[in-house]
Amino acid sequence: MPKNGDAWWHLILTARNTWIPGDERGFRNRHHRIHSTGDYKNPPPPEEHAGLRNYCKSIAGEEILFPKPLRKPMGNAMLATLQKANLRCIAIAVAKTHCHILVECEDDRDVAKRLTSRLKQTASFAVRNQQPGRLWANGCKAIRARDQNHQRHIFRYILNHSQKEGAWVWQY
């Protein structure tokens, strides 16, 4: 269980331009003003929002992918940052297009989101010679673990990334 005043957070950091408006896997924009009929488990028809997808691809730039040799240094850099801040982390997965982290920090969403900014910066700095430029999408997703069962589910989900997506995975 987390320390008093803390919570377990599932942090999801996404690479730049990997999930744009009109994406074939489904999407929704802020406040659901525009959204597809499907999601990544049940994708919408390929022609749905094709115009929006093509437009966004033309202005967004190339999608950023994390090659396998860079995933470990990125993950180790993030882990070192968490350890230096005396935050308990029990799982990290760095995949081709995103990263998952299960960490204990203050029970405050804003604090968790600021932490992701620091982790993105650290990971980018660790691989700046091999992959320069902006790597990360704006924002992040910070999901608070509701209880111990939810925390265990998140932990298993993160560990499964190594089998499903060829991710570099670290566990406590």
Backbone as CSV, one residue per row, in Angstrom:
resi,resn,N_x,N_y,N_z,CA_x,CA_y,CA_z,C_x,C_y,C_z
1,MET,0.845,-1.191,0.000,0.000,0.000,0.000,0.885,1.248,0.000
2,PRO,0.365,2.340,-0.543,1.167,3.563,-0.603,1.329,4.194,0.775
3,LYS,2.374,4.990,0.885,2.599,5.727,2.117,1.476,6.741,2.309
4,ASN,1.331,7.223,3.515,0.286,8.180,3.845,0.421,9.436,2.986
5,GLY,-0.651,9.831,2.315,-0.649,11.014,1.466,-0.183,10.757,0.043
6,ASP,0.245,9.526,-0.235,0.709,9.159,-1.573,-0.293,8.234,-2.245
7,ALA,-0.086,8.000,-3.520,-0.923,7.076,-4.285,-0.046,6.443,-5.357
8,TRP,-0.495,5.297,-5.856,0.178,4.670,-6.990,-0.402,5.259,-8.260
9,TRP,0.481,5.670,-9.172,0.077,6.292,-10.421,0.594,5.492,-11.601
10,HIS,-0.282,5.287,-12.568,0.084,4.675,-13.847,0.286,5.837,-14.813
11,LEU,1.533,6.102,-15.160,1.870,7.191,-16.058,2.057,6.638,-17.461
12,ILE,1.409,7.254,-18.435,1.515,6.825,-19.831,2.032,8.013,-20.634
13,LEU,3.215,7.844,-21.208,3.864,8.882,-22.009,3.870,8.405,-23.450
14,THR,3.440,9.244,-24.363,3.297,8.851,-25.763,4.297,9.608,-26.633
15,ALA,4.855,8.906,-27.600,5.785,9.524,-28.539,5.035,10.504,-29.446
16,ARG,5.753,11.450,-29.953,5.202,12.529,-30.790,4.631,11.980,-32.104
17,ASN,3.442,12.448,-32.454,2.769,12.167,-33.729,2.455,10.691,-33.976
18,THR,2.291,9.909,-32.920,1.965,8.500,-33.117,0.476,8.215,-33.040
19,TRP,-0.296,9.136,-32.506,-1.752,8.951,-32.469,-2.389,10.306,-32.743
20,ILE,-2.632,10.585,-34.010,-3.101,11.907,-34.425,-4.613,11.895,-34.651
21,PRO,-5.240,13.061,-34.713,-6.674,13.094,-35.033,-6.945,12.399,-36.369
22,GLY,-7.986,11.597,-36.407,-8.331,10.843,-37.605,-7.627,9.503,-37.682
23,ASP,-6.917,9.118,-36.629,-6.140,7.882,-36.634,-7.005,6.666,-36.962
24,GLU,-6.406,5.715,-37.681,-7.123,4.504,-38.092,-7.557,3.643,-36.910
25,ARG,-6.881,3.797,-35.768,-7.224,3.005,-34.580,-8.373,3.607,-33.791
26,GLY,-8.897,4.713,-34.262,-9.945,5.413,-33.534,-9.337,6.583,-32.781
27,PHE,-10.142,7.574,-32.466,-9.644,8.751,-31.760,-10.826,9.552,-31.235
28,ARG,-10.512,10.465,-30.366,-11.469,11.491,-29.958,-10.644,12.703,-29.558
29,ASN,-11.172,13.862,-29.828,-10.424,15.044,-29.453,-10.918,15.551,-28.103
30,ARG,-10.356,16.649,-27.696,-10.693,17.210,-26.398,-12.193,17.476,-26.305
31,HIS,-12.780,17.121,-25.211,-14.211,17.287,-24.935,-15.097,16.525,-25.933
32,HIS,-14.522,15.577,-26.657,-15.262,14.701,-27.584,-16.022,15.468,-28.660
33,ARG,-15.507,16.617,-29.066,-16.184,17.361,-30.129,-16.199,16.548,-31.417
34,ILE,-15.093,15.861,-31.690,-14.998,14.966,-32.842,-14.493,13.637,-32.311
35,HIS,-15.162,12.559,-32.683,-14.646,11.250,-32.293,-15.093,10.211,-33.308
36,SER,-14.330,9.128,-33.371,-14.639,8.066,-34.328,-15.649,7.098,-33.720
37,THR,-16.183,6.229,-34.566,-17.175,5.267,-34.092,-16.526,4.094,-33.379
38,GLY,-15.227,3.930,-33.512,-14.545,2.789,-32.904,-13.462,3.220,-31.940
39,ASP,-12.678,2.242,-31.525,-11.513,2.484,-30.691,-10.418,1.512,-31.120
40,TYR,-9.310,1.480,-30.379,-8.196,0.646,-30.810,-8.522,-0.850,-30.773
41,LYS,-9.492,-1.256,-29.969,-9.882,-2.677,-29.929,-10.839,-3.024,-31.070
42,ASN,-11.694,-2.105,-31.427,-12.654,-2.263,-32.522,-12.547,-1.039,-33.426
43,PRO,-11.544,-1.020,-34.314,-11.292,0.187,-35.111,-12.466,0.573,-36.003
44,PRO,-12.578,1.880,-36.269,-13.628,2.354,-37.173,-13.285,1.961,-38.615
45,PRO,-14.226,2.117,-39.539,-13.918,1.843,-40.949,-12.754,2.719,-41.420
46,PRO,-11.873,2.200,-42.292,-10.673,2.959,-42.704,-10.981,4.303,-43.354
47,GLU,-12.124,4.407,-44.012,-12.442,5.663,-44.700,-12.963,6.744,-43.746
48,GLU,-13.336,6.345,-42.539,-13.871,7.322,-41.588,-12.780,8.331,-41.207
49,HIS,-13.059,9.583,-41.348,-12.150,10.687,-41.022,-10.844,10.634,-41.814
50,ALA,-10.858,10.043,-43.017,-9.644,9.945,-43.842,-9.104,11.336,-44.194
51,GLY,-9.978,12.268,-44.484,-9.545,13.630,-44.809,-8.833,14.290,-43.645
52,LEU,-9.401,14.161,-42.459,-8.784,14.725,-41.265,-7.425,14.073,-41.010
53,ARG,-7.366,12.755,-41.150,-6.118,12.011,-40.937,-5.033,12.504,-41.899
54,ASN,-5.362,12.614,-43.186,-4.389,13.061,-44.183,-3.926,14.494,-43.911
55,TYR,-4.866,15.351,-43.541,-4.506,16.731,-43.216,-3.559,16.772,-42.016
56,CYS,-3.895,16.051,-40.967,-3.068,16.062,-39.757,-1.677,15.477,-40.019
57,LYS,-1.613,14.430,-40.819,-0.308,13.859,-41.167,0.536,14.869,-41.931
58,SER,-0.100,15.668,-42.779,0.651,16.634,-43.589,1.233,17.772,-42.755
59,ILE,0.572,18.144,-41.660,1.085,19.258,-40.849,1.823,18.801,-39.594
60,ALA,1.599,17.573,-39.127,2.175,17.119,-37.869,3.654,16.790,-37.989
61,GLY,4.057,16.306,-39.110,5.438,15.873,-39.248,5.540,14.374,-39.039
62,GLU,6.744,13.898,-39.108,6.990,12.467,-39.027,6.723,11.939,-37.617
63,GLU,6.150,10.734,-37.541,5.932,10.156,-36.217,7.268,9.703,-35.646
64,ILE,7.381,9.819,-34.334,8.601,9.435,-33.629,8.427,8.013,-33.121
65,LEU,9.401,7.165,-33.415,9.410,5.792,-32.915,10.698,5.585,-32.132
66,PHE,10.614,4.817,-31.055,11.790,4.537,-30.241,12.406,3.216,-30.686
67,PRO,13.566,3.234,-31.352,14.210,1.989,-31.768,14.614,1.157,-30.545
68,LYS,14.657,-0.149,-30.710,14.968,-1.048,-29.593,16.234,-0.671,-28.837
69,PRO,17.347,-0.327,-29.512,18.568,-0.008,-28.755,18.444,1.214,-27.844
70,LEU,17.467,2.098,-28.093,17.320,3.302,-27.273,16.364,3.122,-26.102
71,ARG,15.584,2.073,-26.112,14.562,1.890,-25.070,15.169,1.686,-23.694
72,LYS,16.231,0.891,-23.610,16.862,0.637,-22.309,17.487,1.905,-21.720
73,PRO,18.278,2.674,-22.481,18.818,3.907,-21.884,17.729,4.897,-21.468
74,MET,16.648,4.959,-22.237,15.547,5.848,-21.863,14.930,5.391,-20.544
75,GLY,14.652,4.094,-20.438,14.055,3.553,-19.219,14.969,3.705,-18.014
76,ASN,16.248,3.418,-18.201,17.196,3.553,-17.084,17.327,4.998,-16.635
77,ALA,17.276,5.944,-17.568,17.345,7.361,-17.207,16.125,7.770,-16.381
78,MET,14.951,7.296,-16.789,13.741,7.616,-16.028,13.794,6.986,-14.637
79,LEU,14.260,5.740,-14.570,14.376,5.057,-13.281,15.332,5.809,-12.355
80,ALA,16.468,6.254,-12.876,17.433,6.995,-12.065,16.825,8.291,-11.527
81,THR,16.032,8.957,-12.346,15.368,10.190,-11.913,14.396,9.913,-10.772
82,LEU,13.633,8.835,-10.894,12.682,8.476,-9.836,13.409,8.106,-8.547
83,GLN,14.494,7.348,-8.677,15.248,6.948,-7.485,15.905,8.150,-6.819
84,LYS,16.410,9.072,-7.623,17.037,10.278,-7.080,16.024,11.125,-6.307
85,ALA,14.764,11.096,-6.749,13.694,11.844,-6.069,13.076,11.041,-4.923
86,ASN,13.644,9.861,-4.626,13.140,8.976,-3.562,11.695,8.567,-3.773
87,LEU,11.337,8.296,-5.032,9.993,7.824,-5.359,10.067,6.331,-5.645
88,ARG,9.114,5.590,-5.091,9.071,4.144,-5.340,8.468,3.874,-6.705
89,CYS,9.199,3.116,-7.503,8.727,2.713,-8.821,8.832,1.195,-8.864
90,ILE,7.785,0.523,-9.356,7.855,-0.938,-9.389,7.810,-1.508,-10.798
91,ALA,7.533,-0.667,-11.812,7.543,-1.184,-13.179,7.664,-0.040,-14.175
92,ILE,8.461,-0.316,-15.227,8.608,0.611,-16.347,8.640,-0.223,-17.620
93,ALA,7.945,0.240,-18.642,8.027,-0.388,-19.966,8.187,0.724,-20.997
94,VAL,9.223,0.597,-21.825,9.435,1.547,-22.919,9.246,0.765,-24.210
95,ALA,8.189,1.080,-24.943,7.858,0.389,-26.190,8.191,1.300,-27.381
96,LYS,7.797,0.878,-28.556,8.110,1.596,-29.789,7.491,2.989,-29.840
97,THR,6.283,3.141,-29.297,5.580,4.423,-29.423,5.157,5.049,-28.095
98,HIS,5.417,4.381,-26.982,4.958,4.915,-25.709,5.702,4.276,-24.544
99,CYS,5.417,4.784,-23.356,6.068,4.309,-22.142,5.022,4.233,-21.027
100,HIS,5.128,3.191,-20.202,4.259,3.027,-19.030,5.138,2.992,-17.789
101,ILE,4.689,3.653,-16.726,5.423,3.673,-15.465,4.415,3.519,-14.331
102,LEU,4.739,2.672,-13.358,3.920,2.554,-12.148,4.765,3.070,-10.994
103,VAL,4.376,4.221,-10.459,5.184,4.914,-9.460,4.297,5.427,-8.331
104,GLU,4.882,5.495,-7.155,4.192,6.057,-5.994,4.669,7.489,-5.794
105,CYS,3.710,8.409,-5.809,4.042,9.807,-5.526,2.824,10.456,-4.866
106,GLU,2.922,11.747,-4.644,1.828,12.461,-3.975,0.484,12.159,-4.622
107,ASP,-0.541,12.122,-3.793,-1.901,11.860,-4.279,-2.487,13.142,-4.857
108,ASP,-1.865,13.614,-5.929,-2.259,14.858,-6.577,-1.952,14.715,-8.069
109,ARG,-2.981,14.783,-8.896,-2.808,14.591,-10.342,-1.812,15.582,-10.939
110,ASP,-1.834,16.822,-10.477,-0.902,17.824,-11.011,0.549,17.449,-10.712
111,VAL,0.799,16.913,-9.533,2.152,16.476,-9.178,2.576,15.321,-10.078
112,ALA,1.670,14.374,-10.312,1.975,13.238,-11.187,2.267,13.710,-12.610
113,LYS,1.503,14.672,-13.092,1.722,15.185,-14.450,3.039,15.953,-14.551
114,ARG,3.396,16.713,-13.514,4.694,17.413,-13.528,5.838,16.402,-13.521
115,LEU,5.628,15.302,-12.814,6.647,14.249,-12.791,6.863,13.688,-14.191
116,THR,5.799,13.503,-14.956,5.967,12.965,-16.312,6.781,13.926,-17.183
117,SER,6.612,15.212,-16.983,7.410,16.176,-17.746,8.894,15.995,-17.453
118,ARG,9.218,15.799,-16.188,10.619,15.576,-15.802,11.152,14.277,-16.399
119,LEU,10.315,13.239,-16.409,10.743,11.950,-16.949,10.955,12.024,-18.460
120,LYS,10.082,12.733,-19.160,10.251,12.915,-20.599,11.568,13.630,-20.894
121,GLN,11.842,14.672,-20.127,13.069,15.438,-20.320,14.290,14.558,-20.085
122,THR,14.257,13.775,-19.031,15.367,12.891,-18.698,15.611,11.862,-19.798
123,ALA,14.534,11.241,-20.281,14.667,10.224,-21.329,15.185,10.841,-22.622
124,SER,14.688,12.009,-22.974,15.151,12.689,-24.189,16.628,13.025,-24.094
125,PHE,17.034,13.504,-22.931,18.434,13.876,-22.719,19.346,12.649,-22.831
126,ALA,18.870,11.506,-22.362,19.680,10.280,-22.372,19.994,9.789,-23.780
127,VAL,19.126,10.098,-24.748,19.327,9.593,-26.111,19.472,10.727,-27.134
128,ARG,19.775,11.921,-26.663,19.794,13.083,-27.560,20.802,12.959,-28.696
129,ASN,21.902,12.227,-28.501,22.892,12.070,-29.568,22.411,11.102,-30.644
130,GLN,21.663,10.086,-30.249,21.165,9.099,-31.207,19.838,9.516,-31.831
131,GLN,19.005,10.222,-31.071,17.696,10.633,-31.576,17.414,12.067,-31.116
132,PRO,17.966,13.044,-31.843,17.768,14.438,-31.441,16.358,14.928,-31.769
133,GLY,16.022,16.064,-31.210,14.728,16.680,-31.490,13.682,16.322,-30.452
134,ARG,12.470,16.769,-30.719,11.346,16.512,-29.809,10.866,15.090,-29.956
135,LEU,10.814,14.352,-28.861,10.411,12.949,-28.892,8.985,12.725,-28.434
136,TRP,8.484,13.554,-27.541,7.247,13.251,-26.832,6.080,14.101,-27.299
137,ALA,4.900,13.498,-27.254,3.654,14.228,-27.494,3.391,15.148,-26.307
138,ASN,2.590,16.160,-26.530,2.206,17.043,-25.431,1.367,16.263,-24.428
139,GLY,1.518,16.610,-23.174,0.699,16.011,-22.135,1.066,14.574,-21.834
140,CYS,0.203,13.935,-21.090,0.403,12.553,-20.687,-0.926,12.059,-20.121
141,LYS,-0.916,10.826,-19.719,-2.087,10.292,-19.029,-1.607,9.797,-17.669
142,ALA,-2.218,10.261,-16.619,-1.884,9.848,-15.260,-3.137,9.233,-14.645
143,ILE,-3.078,7.939,-14.395,-4.235,7.218,-13.856,-3.897,6.770,-12.434
144,ARG,-4.714,7.192,-11.491,-4.504,6.819,-10.089,-5.038,5.413,-9.871
145,ALA,-4.234,4.554,-9.250,-4.688,3.200,-8.911,-5.765,3.321,-7.834
146,ARG,-6.928,2.728,-8.102,-8.060,2.837,-7.181,-7.839,2.069,-5.882
147,ASP,-7.199,0.921,-6.000,-6.974,0.070,-4.839,-5.832,-0.891,-5.167
148,GLN,-5.566,-1.807,-4.246,-4.435,-2.718,-4.434,-4.651,-3.666,-5.620
149,ASN,-5.863,-4.119,-5.843,-6.136,-4.980,-7.004,-5.891,-4.243,-8.312
150,HIS,-6.304,-2.986,-8.369,-6.074,-2.181,-9.565,-4.562,-1.989,-9.787
151,GLN,-3.837,-1.751,-8.702,-2.379,-1.603,-8.799,-1.747,-2.878,-9.361
152,ARG,-2.180,-4.030,-8.885,-1.643,-5.311,-9.387,-1.965,-5.498,-10.869
153,HIS,-3.171,-5.113,-11.270,-3.573,-5.208,-12.679,-2.666,-4.332,-13.551
154,ILE,-2.414,-3.106,-13.115,-1.531,-2.197,-13.856,-0.136,-2.801,-13.950
155,PHE,0.354,-3.334,-12.844,1.691,-3.937,-12.806,1.803,-5.062,-13.842
156,ARG,0.835,-5.970,-13.861,0.854,-7.073,-14.837,0.738,-6.550,-16.262
157,TYR,-0.086,-5.541,-16.463,-0.258,-4.939,-17.792,1.085,-4.403,-18.305
158,ILE,1.808,-3.697,-17.448,3.099,-3.137,-17.842,4.098,-4.246,-18.157
159,LEU,4.151,-5.266,-17.326,5.094,-6.366,-17.562,4.781,-7.112,-18.853
160,ASN,3.520,-7.203,-19.234,3.135,-7.905,-20.465,3.584,-7.184,-21.723
161,HIS,3.986,-5.926,-21.618,4.434,-5.185,-22.798,5.671,-5.813,-23.433
162,SER,6.496,-6.476,-22.641,7.699,-7.069,-23.223,7.329,-8.196,-24.178
163,GLN,6.283,-8.931,-23.868,5.863,-10.038,-24.725,5.057,-9.537,-25.913
164,LYS,4.152,-8.593,-25.686,3.242,-8.142,-26.738,3.888,-7.170,-27.713
165,GLU,4.733,-6.280,-27.220,5.197,-5.188,-28.061,6.713,-5.088,-28.169
166,GLY,7.439,-6.046,-27.646,8.895,-5.989,-27.728,9.490,-4.842,-26.931
167,ALA,8.826,-4.447,-25.866,9.282,-3.326,-25.054,10.447,-3.739,-24.159
168,TRP,11.229,-2.736,-23.770,12.195,-2.929,-22.696,11.407,-2.772,-21.406
169,VAL,11.509,-3.744,-20.514,10.718,-3.720,-19.286,11.638,-3.878,-18.081
170,TRP,11.372,-3.066,-17.072,12.067,-3.165,-15.787,11.010,-3.372,-14.717
171,GLN,11.324,-4.233,-13.747,10.445,-4.390,-12.586,11.262,-4.421,-11.315
172,TYR,10.671,-3.987,-10.227,11.353,-3.946,-8.941,11.631,-5.358,-8.481
